Amino acid sequence: MKNKLTKGLGIGLGIGLSIYLTGLYLEYKEKAEQLKERETFGTGQDMS
């Protein structure tokens, strides 16, 4: 009985962790893109 429970918890934690890490990655990627856009617009405005 205990073995099934720990296996279930392990799977649950694994899924939760992967969802959490995916969320962090997407958030980081979005921020990086925003910074890139800001730099592009900034240099574009400076040149004109």
Secondary structure by P-SEA (a helix, b strand, c coil): caaaaaaaaaaaaaaaaaaaaaaaaaaaaaaaaaaaaaaaaaaaaaac
